[in-house]
């Protein structure tokens, strides 16, 4: 889940997807991300950006840099933001 969510954040950061909703729906219908989480970016929001960063960094230490949190997640956490189309 963490790699999928992080990759969605990178796609949002690079304007590959145009909205948070597009990323969430695309993850659910595109590759079957767990729908009860509301999509990948909603998973990050629900977990909390700081908690997502902490766990991602732990996983990166153990399994490699592919788990490092996307820059947009780090930037948003520093500003107290969440993924939202509002």
MOPAC internal coordinates of N, CA, C and O (Angstrom, degrees):
PM7 1SCF
backbone

  N    0.0000 0     0.00 0     0.00 0    0    0    0
  C    1.4438 1     0.00 0     0.00 0    1    0    0
  C    1.5204 1   111.92 1     0.00 0    2    1    0
  O    1.2310 1   120.48 1   143.05 1    3    2    1
  N    1.3327 1   116.69 1   -36.95 1    3    2    1
  C    1.4586 1   119.44 1  -175.75 1    5    3    2
  C    1.5207 1   111.88 1   -67.44 1    6    5    3
  O    1.2310 1   120.46 1   138.49 1    7    6    5
  N    1.3201 1   116.73 1   -41.51 1    7    6    5
  C    1.4685 1   118.63 1   179.20 1    9    7    6
  C    1.5199 1   109.77 1   -65.18 1   10    9    7
  O    1.2310 1   119.70 1   135.84 1   11   10    9
  N    1.3227 1   118.17 1   -44.16 1   11   10    9
  C    1.4627 1   121.33 1   179.67 1   13   11   10
  C    1.5286 1   110.64 1   -60.82 1   14   13   11
  O    1.2310 1   120.35 1   134.37 1   15   14   13
  N    1.3160 1   116.94 1   -45.63 1   15   14   13
  C    1.4622 1   120.61 1  -179.08 1   17   15   14
  C    1.5284 1   110.23 1   -64.64 1   18   17   15
  O    1.2310 1   120.52 1   138.04 1   19   18   17
  N    1.3137 1   116.62 1   -41.96 1   19   18   17
  C    1.4526 1   120.82 1  -179.61 1   21   19   18
  C    1.5265 1   110.98 1   -65.77 1   22   21   19
  O    1.2310 1   120.23 1   139.09 1   23   22   21
  N    1.3130 1   117.16 1   -40.91 1   23   22   21
  C    1.4648 1   120.28 1   178.36 1   25   23   22
  C    1.5296 1   111.02 1   -65.58 1   26   25   23
  O    1.2310 1   120.11 1   143.42 1   27   26   25
  N    1.3233 1   117.39 1   -36.58 1   27   26   25
  C    1.4667 1   120.29 1   175.46 1   29   27   26
  C    1.5191 1   111.19 1   -63.77 1   30   29   27
  O    1.2310 1   120.75 1   140.19 1   31   30   29
  N    1.3238 1   116.17 1   -39.81 1   31   30   29
  C    1.4667 1   120.16 1   177.20 1   33   31   30
  C    1.5248 1   110.34 1   -62.56 1   34   33   31
  O    1.2310 1   120.31 1   139.41 1   35   34   33
  N    1.3226 1   117.01 1   -40.59 1   35   34   33
  C    1.4711 1   120.38 1   177.62 1   37   35   34
  C    1.5301 1   110.72 1   -64.42 1   38   37   35
  O    1.2310 1   120.21 1   139.55 1   39   38   37
  N    1.3284 1   117.21 1   -40.45 1   39   38   37
  C    1.4722 1   120.60 1   177.81 1   41   39   38
  C    1.5223 1   110.63 1   -62.99 1   42   41   39
  O    1.2310 1   119.98 1   140.07 1   43   42   41
  N    1.3140 1   117.64 1   -39.93 1   43   42   41
  C    1.4582 1   121.96 1   177.57 1   45   43   42
  C    1.5347 1   109.85 1   -66.32 1   46   45   43
  O    1.2310 1   120.67 1   137.18 1   47   46   45
  N    1.3103 1   116.33 1   -42.82 1   47   46   45
  C    1.4659 1   122.07 1   178.99 1   49   47   46
  C    1.5246 1   110.95 1   -60.06 1   50   49   47
  O    1.2310 1   120.29 1   140.85 1   51   50   49
  N    1.3205 1   117.06 1   -39.15 1   51   50   49
  C    1.4685 1   121.61 1  -176.33 1   53   51   50
  C    1.5296 1   112.82 1   -92.43 1   54   53   51
  O    1.2310 1   120.33 1  -168.93 1   55   54   53
  N    1.3367 1   116.97 1    11.07 1   55   54   53
  C    1.4701 1   123.05 1   179.26 1   57   55   54
  C    1.5229 1   113.71 1    59.00 1   58   57   55
  O    1.2310 1   120.53 1  -150.15 1   59   58   57
  N    1.3145 1   116.59 1    29.85 1   59   58   57
  C    1.4673 1   121.06 1   173.71 1   61   59   58
  C    1.5243 1   108.92 1   -74.93 1   62   61   59
  O    1.2310 1   120.58 1   144.66 1   63   62   61
  N    1.3135 1   116.50 1   -35.34 1   63   62   61
  C    1.4616 1   122.02 1   170.08 1   65   63   62
  C    1.5218 1   106.80 1  -111.07 1   66   65   63
  O    1.2310 1   120.46 1   -33.56 1   67   66   65
  N    1.3110 1   116.73 1   146.44 1   67   66   65
  C    1.4624 1   120.54 1  -173.01 1   69   67   66
  C    1.5192 1   114.76 1   -90.26 1   70   69   67
  O    1.2310 1   120.90 1   164.54 1   71   70   69
  N    1.3299 1   115.89 1   -15.46 1   71   70   69
  C    1.4639 1   117.69 1  -177.82 1   73   71   70
  C    1.5192 1   110.35 1  -150.55 1   74   73   71
  O    1.2310 1   121.43 1   -16.92 1   75   74   73
  N    1.3141 1   114.88 1   163.08 1   75   74   73
  C    1.4571 1   121.39 1   175.51 1   77   75   74
  C    1.5287 1   109.14 1   -62.10 1   78   77   75
  O    1.2310 1   120.89 1   138.54 1   79   78   77
  N    1.3256 1   115.90 1   -41.46 1   79   78   77
  C    1.4685 1   120.19 1   179.45 1   81   79   78
  C    1.5287 1   111.04 1   -60.67 1   82   81   79
  O    1.2310 1   120.26 1   137.54 1   83   82   81
  N    1.3314 1   117.10 1   -42.46 1   83   82   81
  C    1.4667 1   120.21 1   178.18 1   85   83   82
  C    1.5280 1   111.20 1   -59.98 1   86   85   83
  O    1.2310 1   120.34 1   136.84 1   87   86   85
  N    1.3190 1   116.95 1   -43.16 1   87   86   85
  C    1.4633 1   120.69 1   179.31 1   89   87   86
  C    1.5251 1   110.95 1   -63.93 1   90   89   87
  O    1.2310 1   120.58 1   135.96 1   91   90   89
  N    1.3299 1   116.50 1   -44.04 1   91   90   89
  C    1.4645 1   120.25 1  -179.10 1   93   91   90
  C    1.5221 1   111.97 1   -65.88 1   94   93   91
  O    1.2310 1   120.46 1   130.63 1   95   94   93
  N    1.3121 1   116.72 1   -49.37 1   95   94   93
  C    1.4757 1   120.59 1  -179.30 1   97   95   94
  C    1.5211 1   110.81 1   -65.67 1   98   97   95
  O    1.2310 1   120.55 1   138.62 1   99   98   97
  N    1.3312 1   116.56 1   -41.38 1   99   98   97
  C    1.4569 1   120.38 1   178.59 1  101   99   98
  C    1.5221 1   112.20 1   -60.04 1  102  101   99
  O    1.2310 1   120.42 1   140.38 1  103  102  101
  N    1.3144 1   116.81 1   -39.62 1  103  102  101
  C    1.4605 1   120.85 1   179.38 1  105  103  102
  C    1.5254 1   111.43 1   -67.41 1  106  105  103
  O    1.2310 1   120.70 1   139.76 1  107  106  105
  N    1.3109 1   116.27 1   -40.24 1  107  106  105
  C    1.4687 1   119.99 1  -179.01 1  109  107  106
  C    1.5274 1   110.99 1   -70.12 1  110  109  107
  O    1.2310 1   120.53 1   128.58 1  111  110  109
  N    1.3293 1   116.59 1   -51.42 1  111  110  109
  C    1.4632 1   119.80 1  -176.57 1  113  111  110
  C    1.5244 1   113.20 1   -84.92 1  114  113  111
  O    1.2310 1   120.16 1   154.74 1  115  114  113
  N    1.3239 1   117.30 1   -25.26 1  115  114  113
  C    1.4583 1   120.64 1  -177.37 1  117  115  114
  C    1.5127 1   113.93 1   -77.73 1  118  117  115
  O    1.2310 1   120.24 1   131.13 1  119  118  117
  N    1.3189 1   117.15 1   -48.87 1  119  118  117
  C    1.4656 1   118.74 1  -178.63 1  121  119  118
  C    1.5133 1   113.49 1  -129.57 1  122  121  119
  O    1.2310 1   120.03 1  -169.77 1  123  122  121
  N    1.3176 1   117.55 1    10.23 1  123  122  121
  C    1.4615 1   121.30 1   171.98 1  125  123  122
  C    1.5201 1   114.76 1    80.35 1  126  125  123
  O    1.2310 1   120.27 1  -149.56 1  127  126  125
  N    1.3346 1   117.10 1    30.44 1  127  126  125
  C    1.4605 1   119.12 1   175.18 1  129  127  126
  C    1.5207 1   108.31 1   -57.28 1  130  129  127
  O    1.2310 1   120.55 1   -36.13 1  131  130  129
  N    1.3035 1   116.55 1   143.87 1  131  130  129
  C    1.4641 1   122.25 1  -175.62 1  133  131  130
  C    1.5314 1   111.60 1   -51.30 1  134  133  131
  O    1.2310 1   119.85 1   -70.31 1  135  134  133
  N    1.3428 1   117.89 1   109.69 1  135  134  133
  C    1.4668 1   120.51 1  -175.13 1  137  135  134
  C    1.5240 1   113.85 1   -64.40 1  138  137  135
  O    1.2310 1   119.98 1   153.60 1  139  138  137
  N    1.3256 1   117.64 1   -26.40 1  139  138  137
  C    1.4686 1   118.55 1  -179.80 1  141  139  138
  C    1.5350 1   112.33 1   -68.35 1  142  141  139
  O    1.2310 1   120.33 1   170.06 1  143  142  141
  N    1.3237 1   116.97 1    -9.94 1  143  142  141
  C    1.4623 1   120.63 1   174.63 1  145  143  142
  C    1.5214 1   111.65 1   -90.02 1  146  145  143
  O    1.2310 1   120.00 1   167.58 1  147  146  145
  N    1.3230 1   117.61 1   -12.42 1  147  146  145
  C    1.4584 1   121.01 1   178.00 1  149  147  146
  C    1.5167 1   114.15 1    84.43 1  150  149  147
  O    1.2310 1   119.94 1  -170.98 1  151  150  149
  N    1.2963 1   117.72 1     9.02 1  151  150  149
  C    1.4577 1   122.12 1  -178.84 1  153  151  150
  C    1.5161 1   111.04 1   108.63 1  154  153  151
  O    1.2310 1   121.25 1    -7.43 1  155  154  153
  N    1.3145 1   115.21 1   172.57 1  155  154  153
  C    1.4546 1   120.54 1  -172.60 1  157  155  154
  C    1.5248 1   113.97 1   -69.06 1  158  157  155
  O    1.2310 1   120.19 1   134.98 1  159  158  157
  N    1.3107 1   117.25 1   -45.02 1  159  158  157
  C    1.4641 1   118.53 1  -178.98 1  161  159  158
  C    1.5198 1   111.10 1   -72.62 1  162  161  159
  O    1.2310 1   120.53 1   148.14 1  163  162  161
  N    1.3188 1   116.59 1   -31.86 1  163  162  161
  C    1.4648 1   119.93 1   174.99 1  165  163  162
  C    1.5327 1   110.16 1   -67.93 1  166  165  163
  O    1.2310 1   120.23 1   146.13 1  167  166  165
  N    1.3340 1   117.17 1   -33.87 1  167  166  165
  C    1.4687 1   121.67 1   174.69 1  169  167  166
  C    1.5298 1   109.96 1   -58.83 1  170  169  167
  O    1.2310 1   120.54 1   135.39 1  171  170  169
  N    1.3379 1   116.58 1   -44.61 1  171  170  169
  C    1.4649 1   120.33 1   177.94 1  173  171  170
  C    1.5290 1   110.24 1   -62.92 1  174  173  171
  O    1.2310 1   120.31 1   133.92 1  175  174  173
  N    1.3332 1   117.01 1   -46.08 1  175  174  173
  C    1.4657 1   120.72 1   178.62 1  177  175  174
  C    1.5221 1   111.53 1   -58.84 1  178  177  175
  O    1.2310 1   120.60 1   133.13 1  179  178  177
  N    1.3352 1   116.46 1   -46.87 1  179  178  177
  C    1.4650 1   120.88 1  -176.23 1  181  179  178
  C    1.5295 1   111.29 1   -65.11 1  182  181  179
  O    1.2310 1   120.86 1   142.73 1  183  182  181
  N    1.3102 1   115.96 1   -37.27 1  183  182  181
  C    1.4594 1   120.33 1   178.87 1  185  183  182
  C    1.5300 1   110.76 1   -71.88 1  186  185  183
  O    1.2310 1   121.52 1   148.20 1  187  186  185
  N    1.3186 1   114.69 1   -31.80 1  187  186  185
  C    1.4660 1   121.12 1  -173.70 1  189  187  186
  C    1.5141 1   108.14 1    98.55 1  190  189  187
  O    1.2310 1   120.63 1   -49.44 1  191  190  189
  N    1.3192 1   116.40 1   130.56 1  191  190  189
  C    1.4574 1   119.84 1  -175.05 1  193  191  190
  C    1.5214 1   112.12 1   -60.44 1  194  193  191
  O    1.2310 1   119.95 1   138.72 1  195  194  193
  N    1.3137 1   117.70 1   -41.28 1  195  194  193
  C    1.4710 1   120.47 1   179.42 1  197  195  194
  C    1.5295 1   111.20 1   -62.96 1  198  197  195
  O    1.2310 1   120.33 1   136.30 1  199  198  197
  N    1.3228 1   116.98 1   -43.70 1  199  198  197
  C    1.4699 1   120.43 1   179.27 1  201  199  198
  C    1.5333 1   110.43 1   -66.40 1  202  201  199
  O    1.2310 1   120.67 1   141.54 1  203  202  201
  N    1.3304 1   116.33 1   -38.46 1  203  202  201
  C    1.4588 1   120.41 1   177.27 1  205  203  202
  C    1.5279 1   110.19 1   -62.30 1  206  205  203
  O    1.2310 1   120.37 1   136.09 1  207  206  205
  N    1.3158 1   116.90 1   -43.91 1  207  206  205
  C    1.4637 1   121.39 1   179.14 1  209  207  206
  C    1.5275 1   110.63 1   -62.69 1  210  209  207
  O    1.2310 1   120.66 1   133.21 1  211  210  209
  N    1.3131 1   116.34 1   -46.79 1  211  210  209
  C    1.4634 1   120.74 1  -179.81 1  213  211  210
  C    1.5118 1   111.15 1   -58.19 1  214  213  211
  O    1.2310 1   120.62 1   130.49 1  215  214  213
  N    1.3289 1   116.41 1   -49.51 1  215  214  213
  C    1.4735 1   119.57 1  -178.26 1  217  215  214
  C    1.5204 1   111.32 1   -67.90 1  218  217  215
  O    1.2310 1   119.96 1   141.45 1  219  218  217
  N    1.3175 1   117.67 1   -38.55 1  219  218  217
  C    1.4591 1   121.08 1   178.43 1  221  219  218
  C    1.5289 1   110.63 1   -61.16 1  222  221  219
  O    1.2310 1   120.49 1   137.55 1  223  222  221
  N    1.3127 1   116.67 1   -42.45 1  223  222  221
  C    1.4669 1   120.78 1   179.00 1  225  223  222
  C    1.5271 1   111.38 1   -65.83 1  226  225  223
  O    1.2310 1   120.37 1   141.94 1  227  226  225
  N    1.3211 1   116.90 1   -38.06 1  227  226  225
  C    1.4690 1   120.24 1   175.61 1  229  227  226
  C    1.5267 1   110.12 1   -61.78 1  230  229  227
  O    1.2310 1   120.95 1   134.64 1  231  230  229
  N    1.3209 1   115.80 1   -45.36 1  231  230  229
  C    1.4688 1   119.89 1   179.10 1  233  231  230
  C    1.5244 1   111.19 1   -65.40 1  234  233  231
  O    1.2310 1   120.22 1   143.48 1  235  234  233
  N    1.3286 1   117.19 1   -36.52 1  235  234  233
  C    1.4637 1   120.85 1   178.53 1  237  235  234
  C    1.5242 1   111.13 1   -63.52 1  238  237  235
  O    1.2310 1   120.61 1   140.33 1  239  238  237
  N    1.3179 1   116.44 1   -39.67 1  239  238  237
  C    1.4660 1   119.84 1   176.96 1  241  239  238
  C    1.5166 1   111.37 1   -61.52 1  242  241  239
  O    1.2310 1   121.18 1   140.73 1  243  242  241
  N    1.3013 1   115.35 1   -39.27 1  243  242  241
  C    1.4574 1   120.58 1  -175.34 1  245  243  242
  C    1.5289 1   112.77 1   -84.11 1  246  245  243
  O    1.2310 1   119.96 1   142.00 1  247  246  245
  N    1.3490 1   117.68 1   -38.00 1  247  246  245
  C    1.4632 1   120.48 1  -169.84 1  249  247  246
  C    1.5256 1   115.34 1  -121.11 1  250  249  247
  O    1.2310 1   119.69 1   176.84 1  251  250  249
  N    1.3040 1   118.20 1    -3.16 1  251  250  249
  C    1.4572 1   119.95 1   176.16 1  253  251  250
  C    1.5161 1   114.25 1   116.17 1  254  253  251
  O    1.2310 1   122.08 1   -11.83 1  255  254  253
  N    1.3244 1   113.62 1   168.17 1  255  254  253
  C    1.4641 1   120.45 1  -170.97 1  257  255  254
  C    1.5192 1   115.21 1   -67.20 1  258  257  255
  O    1.2310 1   119.60 1   165.92 1  259  258  257
  N    1.3120 1   118.36 1   -14.08 1  259  258  257
  C    1.4665 1   118.70 1   178.10 1  261  259  258
  C    1.5301 1   112.03 1   -61.09 1  262  261  259
  O    1.2310 1   120.66 1   163.41 1  263  262  261
  N    1.3352 1   116.35 1   -16.59 1  263  262  261
  C    1.4605 1   120.90 1   178.22 1  265  263  262
  C    1.5311 1   112.92 1   -90.86 1  266  265  263
  O    1.2310 1   119.72 1   174.45 1  267  266  265
  N    1.3332 1   118.14 1    -5.55 1  267  266  265
  C    1.4629 1   120.07 1   179.60 1  269  267  266
  C    1.5306 1   109.52 1   -59.70 1  270  269  267
  O    1.2310 1   119.97 1   -45.75 1  271  270  269
  N    1.3166 1   117.67 1   134.25 1  271  270  269
  C    1.4720 1   119.76 1  -177.81 1  273  271  270
  C    1.5270 1   111.74 1   -64.51 1  274  273  271
  O    1.2310 1   121.22 1   -35.74 1  275  274  273
  N    1.3172 1   115.27 1   144.26 1  275  274  273
  C    1.4622 1   122.12 1   178.05 1  277  275  274
  C    1.5230 1   109.47 1   -61.32 1  278  277  275
  O    1.2310 1   120.93 1   -30.88 1  279  278  277
  N    1.3102 1   115.83 1   149.12 1  279  278  277
  C    1.4653 1   121.20 1  -178.81 1  281  279  278
  C    1.5259 1   111.83 1   -57.86 1  282  281  279
  O    1.2310 1   120.30 1   142.48 1  283  282  281
  N    1.3135 1   117.03 1   -37.52 1  283  282  281
  C    1.4685 1   119.89 1  -179.87 1  285  283  282
  C    1.5271 1   111.24 1   -61.61 1  286  285  283
  O    1.2310 1   120.06 1   144.11 1  287  286  285
  N    1.3175 1   117.49 1   -35.89 1  287  286  285
  C    1.4668 1   120.69 1   178.66 1  289  287  286
  C    1.5263 1   109.36 1   -66.69 1  290  289  287
  O    1.2310 1   120.49 1   136.24 1  291  290  289
  N    1.3214 1   116.66 1   -43.76 1  291  290  289
  C    1.4684 1   120.69 1   178.19 1  293  291  290
  C    1.5250 1   111.08 1   -61.69 1  294  293  291
  O    1.2310 1   120.81 1   134.62 1  295  294  293
  N    1.3369 1   116.05 1   -45.38 1  295  294  293
  C    1.4648 1   120.67 1  -179.33 1  297  295  294
  C    1.5256 1   111.67 1   -64.26 1  298  297  295
  O    1.2310 1   120.56 1   136.12 1  299  298  297
  N    1.3262 1   116.54 1   -43.88 1  299  298  297
  C    1.4612 1   120.25 1  -179.10 1  301  299  298
  C    1.5235 1   111.22 1   -66.34 1  302  301  299
  O    1.2310 1   120.30 1   140.08 1  303  302  301
  N    1.3218 1   117.02 1   -39.92 1  303  302  301
  C    1.4694 1   120.28 1   178.64 1  305  303  302
  C    1.5287 1   110.33 1   -62.41 1  306  305  303
  O    1.2310 1   120.39 1   139.17 1  307  306  305
  N    1.3252 1   116.87 1   -40.83 1  307  306  305
  C    1.4655 1   120.81 1   179.73 1  309  307  306
  C    1.5231 1   111.96 1   -63.38 1  310  309  307
  O    1.2310 1   120.74 1   151.00 1  311  310  309
  N    1.3356 1   116.18 1   -29.00 1  311  310  309
  C    1.4676 1   121.18 1  -179.49 1  313  311  310
  C    1.5214 1   112.77 1   -94.71 1  314  313  311
  O    1.2310 1   119.97 1   176.32 1  315  314  313
  N    1.3300 1   117.66 1    -3.68 1  315  314  313
  C    1.4561 1   121.69 1  -178.22 1  317  315  314
  C    1.5214 1   112.85 1    73.95 1  318  317  315
  O    1.2310 1   120.23 1  -155.25 1  319  318  317
  N    1.3216 1   117.16 1    24.75 1  319  318  317
  C    1.4640 1   122.50 1  -179.17 1  321  319  318
  C    1.5217 1   110.86 1   -93.67 1  322  321  319
  O    1.2310 1   121.28 1   -13.74 1  323  322  321
  N    1.3179 1   115.15 1   166.26 1  323  322  321
  C    1.4641 1   123.10 1   172.46 1  325  323  322
  C    1.5194 1   108.16 1  -133.45 1  326  325  323
  O    1.2310 1   120.90 1   -15.13 1  327  326  325
  N    1.3146 1   115.88 1   164.87 1  327  326  325
  C    1.4573 1   120.22 1   176.93 1  329  327  326
  C    1.5211 1   108.74 1   -70.86 1  330  329  327
  O    1.2310 1   120.79 1   -57.86 1  331  330  329
  N    1.3347 1   116.09 1   122.14 1  331  330  329
  C    1.4562 1   121.36 1  -178.44 1  333  331  330
  C    1.5147 1   109.39 1  -158.28 1  334  333  331
  O    1.2310 1   120.76 1   -32.99 1  335  334  333
  N    1.3311 1   116.16 1   147.01 1  335  334  333
  C    1.4452 1   121.40 1   175.80 1  337  335  334
  C    1.5351 1   112.14 1   -91.65 1  338  337  335
  O    1.2310 1   120.41 1  -179.96 1  339  338  337
  N    1.3145 1   116.83 1     0.04 1  339  338  337
  C    1.4759 1   120.78 1  -179.40 1  341  339  338
  C    1.4894 1   112.29 1   -73.01 1  342  341  339
  O    1.2310 1   120.10 1   180.00 1  343  342  341

